[in-house]
Amino acid sequence: MRKARAGLSAFEARAGEAARTLLHNQGYDGGWGLTLTSVSSIVNTSEVLPILRAAGLAGQPVRKALDFLTGAIPEHCRPRHKGGRGEHTRFVAFGLTGLLSHPRFFHHDGVVEAAVWCVGWLEDHRVDHGWPEVLGLDDTSLHQTALAVHGLAQLRDTLHELGPGFVLPGGADTTSLLGRVEPLIDHGVHGLLYHRRSSGAWGWRTYVNTDPSPSKTALCLLALSAVASGAGPGGEPAYRDAPRDAGGVHGPVQKKRLTEAVVEAGQWLLHNHHRWETFVEDDKDVQGTAWEHMAYALCTQAVIRAGANPRDPRLSTAWRLMNDLWEPEAGMWNEPGAFVKRATIRAAYYTVSAYQEALGRLARIGIGEEIRAGNSDIAVEIPLRGAELAAGHTVLLTTPDSDGPVACQLSERLFDLAKVVHDGPGEGMSTEQIAQALFVAPSSVPKYVQRLNQAVSAALGGTPARLLMADTVNGSGGYAWARSEATG
């Protein structure tokens, strides 16, 4: 797992470097293509936006990208003979996800209207069990249906956060739009479950008896997880996870909750890790382009979402590959298997998604959860004996068991956060004080602290540890530098 730990430890810095590379190569129209010199597309622009968010970047580049999407989605969806790029569901599914990738910009000019347009398109072009790859085909596409369900679940969650009856730009309100979104989610969920196999996997084609597909299984897992995990305006579950019919195309119909389907899909992927851990999976269903799924990263993200420990030995080969695919000269991740190394946006997107899922999972793992899982490798939070700022946005960490300092390289933003608290009063700083020093909203501070502590944990091989500790400072919430073990 040495290279796995190296990749996790370097992730923050690499994500920051990749984001800077992407910003330097943003198209004049605000978008990006598959490679840094390709023509802008909805798909790749929607993949870049989460990378920028992972690196803590927003501002004008995100606004330009959203402007590209709001114009391109309806334009590209027109038939080719009318000047479009074809009536492909992927333009709507990816586009909707891209529009929602930075929730703080939901009110940016045209974003709400474009999201409503996507909802209307999905309403008008449903087929029996989801959505097709392209209009005119009756066969359901698992790929596009999973992406559509995932995007609709994101939109539902965004609307819930705004609250009922909130008037949106363009005249719609959250309640009426939810009334359109939720039936579409139900439609997509029904279709995905209909094509689920008793093994817990999904095939690479619908309706016919094909081999199971790791990538399609991962996509369906992530979509169903997004539906089941959302919260309503009062904190209640956004989706009633009652037992539903699963299967029907192959084998008997079973009753499954979404959470059960997610866990069983994750178990199938983990058991069959040899089928995807180093592979890119070709998808012949996608028309008009040679489509490949980055299975090694997509499936890693999915099994962790389903509850797997990122340190599971069965994931070590995939982590090693992702670490080796980093290309320092390009400032991006390469795709595997090519004779000529090629850094692509889709490789970066799926790799960043996998690392983010792992870091989030590692931050949540605690002793009680490990014991319930029957895992003898119990993850107990370790105290830091020392932590010192160093050059190159690095913090040198010392633990009771370490032979010497462990270097934790941070993004510029996270290093600024560490320096502000380190140089502040010994009793810590309030959330408001940190926000003022970093020129960010107070609500953003806990998220930055979580990412900083995730980076520290990753540098220590995934063992839970915290550099900044939640504390009460002058009667209000805040954070303090981790006290050394020696001084308590």
N, C-alpha and C positions, 0 to 999 in steps of 0.2 A: 504493500500500500504506500510505499515511499513516494512514488510519483503522483499518486492520488493526493497525498497530503501536500506535495509541492504545488500541484495545480490549484488546490483550495486556498493555500496560503498566498499564492500570487494572484488570485482571481480579482481582487479589488483593483490592484494596479493594472492588470491586463485589461479589465473592463474599461477603466479610465482611458488607457491608451487606445483601445479599439474605438471608443467614442470619439476621441480626438481625431483619429484617422477618418472616421465617417464624416465628421463635421467638415474636415478639410476637403472632402470629396463630395459634398452635397451638391446636387445638380442646380442649375440656375432656376429650374422650375420648382425647387424645394424638395424633390424626391431623390430616390436612389434606385439603382438596378441591381442585378444579381452580383456583378463585380463592381469594382470602384469606377470602371469606365463604361458601364452598360447604360442603356436608355432607362429612364425612370419608370418604375412600375408600381402599381398599388401593392402587390404582394411584398416586394422588398422594402418599400418605404414603411409599410406596416410592421415589418420585422425590425427595422432600425429603431423605431420609436421606443420599444421596451429596452433596447440596449442603452439608449441615452438616459432613460429613466433609471436604469440600474447603476449608471455612473453618476447619478445626481445632477444631470444636465437638463436644462429646459430652455426657457427664453425664446429668442427670435428663431433659432433653428427649428424648434418644435412648431412654432406658429407657421413657419414656411412649409413644413412638411404637412401640417394639417390643411393648409390652404391647397396644397397639391391634391390631397385626398378628396377634399370636398368638391373639387372640380373634376377630378379624374373618375370618381366612382360612377356617376351617371353617364359620363362621356364614354368611358371604356366599355360599358355594358351595352352599348348600342350594337346592332349587327354590323358586320364588317362592311357591307355594301352601303351602310349609312355613316361610315366614317369612324365606327367604333373598333374595338378589338375582339368583339364576339360576346355573345350573351352567356358568359361563364359565371357560375355561382361563386367561384373563388374570388372574383373581384368584389362581390358584396360581402362575403364572409370574412376575408382578410381585411377589407376596408373598414368594416364595422369594428373589428378588433383594434385596428390602428387608430380609429377615431376616439376610442375609449382608453387608449394606453396611458394617457396623462389626464386623470380625472379633473385636475385643477383647470384644464383648458376646455372643459365641456361647454362652457359658454362662449368660447372663441367664435368669431364670425363664421357662420355656416356649418359648424360641427353638429349642432342639434338637428338642423334641417337635413343634413346629409344622413344622420343616423335614422331619422324618421323616414327618409327616402328608402334606406336599406330595409327597414321594417316593411314598408309597402311592397317592395320588390319580393321579399320572402313570402309575404301573404299571397301575392299573385301567382307565384311560380312553384307552389308545393306540388309534390307528387305523392304517391300512396304512402311511402314510408320515409319521408324526408325531403331532400332536394337533389336534383340531378347535377351532373358535372356541367352540363350545358343545356340550355333550353332546346326542346325538341326530342330529348331522350326521356323515356319513361323510367329507366332504371335509376334507383336511388344510389347516390354516391355516399359511401361511408365517410370518406374524407371530407367532402363539402358539408354533409349533414352534421358531422362532429364539430367542424369549424363554426358553422352557423349557430349551433346550440351553445357553444362556448361564448361566442360574441353576444348572443341574446342574453345569456346569463350575466355577463358583464354589464350590459345595458340595464337589466333588471336591478342589479345591485346599485348602480349609479342612481337610478330613479328612486330607489328606496332611501338612499342617503339624503337626497334632496327633500324627501318628505311628501306626503299626499297633498294633492291639489296645487302643487307648485307650478306656476305658469312659466313655460319654457319659451325661448325665442321662436318665433314663427307662429305662436298662438296656441300650440298644444300645451297640455298640462301633464304632470307626472302620472296622475291617476288614470286618465284616459289612455295614455301611451302604454302604461302597464297592462291595461285591459287588452291591448293588442299583442304585447310581447309575450305574456304568459301562455296564451294558447299556442303560439308558435313554439315555445320551449316544450310544451307537452307533446306537440306533434313530432318534433325532432327526437325527444326522448323515447317515445313509442316506437319510432322507426329504428333507432339504435338498438333498443332491447329486442325488437323483433328479429334482428339479424344476429343476435348474440348466440354463440354456441354453448352447449352444455359444459364444455371444457373451461369456459370463462373467457375465451378468446373470440376475435372476429376474423372473418376471412378477408382475403384481398379483393374479392368481388362479391356483390350481393346476388342473392337468388340462386346461385349455382354453387356446387360443392367444390370449393377450391381449398388449397392449403391455408391454414391460419396465417395471418399477417401480423408480425410484431408491431409494425408502425400503425396499422389501422387499429389494432388493439389499444395501443398507447393513446391514440387520438380520441377514441371513444371513452377510454378511462378518464382522460383529462376533462372531456366535455361533461360527463356525468358527475364527476367530482365538483366541477364548477356549479352545476345546477344544485347539487345537494348541500353545498357548503355556504350558500348565501344566507344573509340575515335580513329580516324585514325591518320596517321603520322603528319598531319597538324592541328590536333585538331578538325577536322570535325567528325560528327557521323560515326562510322565504319559500321553501318547497316542502310540502308534506310528503315525507319519504315512506309511504305505505307500500306494502308488497304489490308488485305489478307483474303482469305477464312478461316473461322473457323467453325468447326463442320462438320457434314456429316455422322457420325455413328448414332447419335441420334438427331433427330429434324432437323430443316432447317439449311442451311448454312448461316452464318452471315459474314459480313465484319468487321474485327477488326484489329486495329493496335496492335503491341506487347505491347505497353505501356497501351493500353486499357485493353487487356487481363490480364495484371499484376494487374492493379488496381481492376478489377472486381473479380479476384481470391482472392485478399486480402480482399475485402468486404465480399465475401462468407465465408472465413475462420473466419473473425471477428464476423460475424453474427452467425456462428455456433461454437463459441468458446467452448461451453459445450461439443462438440463431441471430443475434443482433448486436452483440457487444463490440464488434469491429466493422459492422457493415453499413452500407448505404442501400436503401431498398427502393427499387424502381417501381413506379406506379403507372401502369399502362392505361389506367382509367382516365387520367388527365389528358384532355385533348388540346392540341395546339402547341404543346411544349413538351420537352423531355423532363419529366418530373421525378425528382428523387427525394426520398425522406432520409434525413440524417438519423437513422435508427439508433445508432450507438448513443446519441445524446437524448433524442426524443424518448426512448424507452427508459433510459436512466431517470429522467425527470418523472416519468409516469410511475415507476415502481416506488420512488421515494414519496410521491404524492399519495400512493396507496398505503403507505405506512412503513416501507422498508427503511432500515438504518443505512445512511450513506456509506458507513464503514463496512457494510456487508462484503465479505471477500468475493462474492459473486459479481460485484460491481467493479472490482479492482482493474480488470482488463479495459473496461470502457473508460474509467478515469485515467488510466495510463495513456490511452489513445488520445483523449482530449487534451491532456497535458502536452503530449508530443506534437500535436497539431498546431500549437501556438507558433506563429511565425514572427519573430521580433522585428525583422526588417520591414515586413508589411504592416506590422502593428495590428494584426488580425489573426483569425484562426483559419487554417487551411481545411479543405475537404479531403477525406482519405481516399486512397485507391487510385488517384489520377497519376499518369506517368509524369505530368508536369504539375508541380505544386500550384494550387490555385486557391487563393484566399477569397472566400465568398461571404456575402451577408447572411445567407441561410445557415452556413456553418457557424458563424458568430452568434446568430440568434438562438439556435438550438443549444449551443454550448453554454451561452450565458444563462439560458433558462434552466439548464440542468444544474449549473453551479448555484444559482440563486435558490433553487428548490432544496439543494443539499444544505446550504448555509442556514436557511430558514428552519429546516428540520433539525439540524444540530443544535440550534438555539432553543428549540422546544423540548429536546430530549432531556428527561430528568430521571432521577433514581427510581421513582415510583413507576414510571412508564416502562423502564428497562426491566424491572422486576416482574411487572404484569406480563411482559412479553416473554418471560422465561429466559432472558439473555444473561449469561454469566458475565459478559463484558459490561459491567455496570458503569455508567457514565456519571461519576460524582464530580461536581464542580470543584476545581482546584483553586486555591488562593494564589495570588501572584506575590512572590517574594520581593520583586522589584520590577519597575517599568520606567525606562528612560527614553526620552526623545533623542533621535539621531538624525544624521543627514539623509537626504533622499526620501523624505516622507516615511521614515522608518521608526518604529518603536521597538526597543530591545526589551524583551520579556524574560524574566527569571522566575522559575517555579521551584518548589522544594525538591523536586526530583531531577531537575535539569543540571547537566554538567556545566553549562555556560549559558549566556544569553541567546535567546531565540529571536531572530529578526522577523518582525511583522511589517511588511511593506503595505502602505495605505494609499488610497487615492488622495489627491490634494485636499478635497473637501473634508474627508474623514480625519486627515492629519491636522487640518485647521481646528476641527472640533477638539481633538485630543490636546492640542497646544493651548487652546483657550482655557480648558479646565485645568490642565497641568500648571499653567502660569497664574491661575486665579487664586482666590483665598483658599487656605488649607481646609476650611470646613465645606468647600464646594461652592457651586454657583446655582442660582435658581434657573428654572427653564427660561424665564423672561430674559435674564442676563445673558444666557448663552445665545438665545435667539438674536438679541441686539448685537452681540459681538460678531455673529456670523451673517447678519443681515438676512435672516430667514424668518418665517412665521413661527411662533411658539409651538404650533401643532406639529411642525416638521422635526423638532428637536428629538422627541422619542424615537422617531424612525431612524435618524442619523445615529443615535446612540446604539440602537439595536444592530445596525449594520456594522458599526465599529466593533462591538463586542463579538459579532459573528466572525469578523476578520481575525480577531484575536484568537477565538476558538479554533478557526481553521489553521492558523499558524502553529498552534499547539497540537496539530494532528487530529482535530475534531473534539478534543476534550473540552467540555464546557468551562469557560473562564470569562471573567468580566474585568475590563479595564476601567470602565465608568460604572459607578454604583448609584442606584436610585437612593436619594436621601432627602431629608427635610432641611431646607436652607432658609433661615430667617422666617420660619413659619409657613413657607410655601414649598411646593415640589421642586426638586432640582437633582443635580448629579454631582458626585464627588469622585476624585481620583481614587483608584483602588488602594486601600491601606495595605502596607506590606505585612506579611505574616509575622515578622519579628516585632512590629510595633502594635499589631492588632488594629 
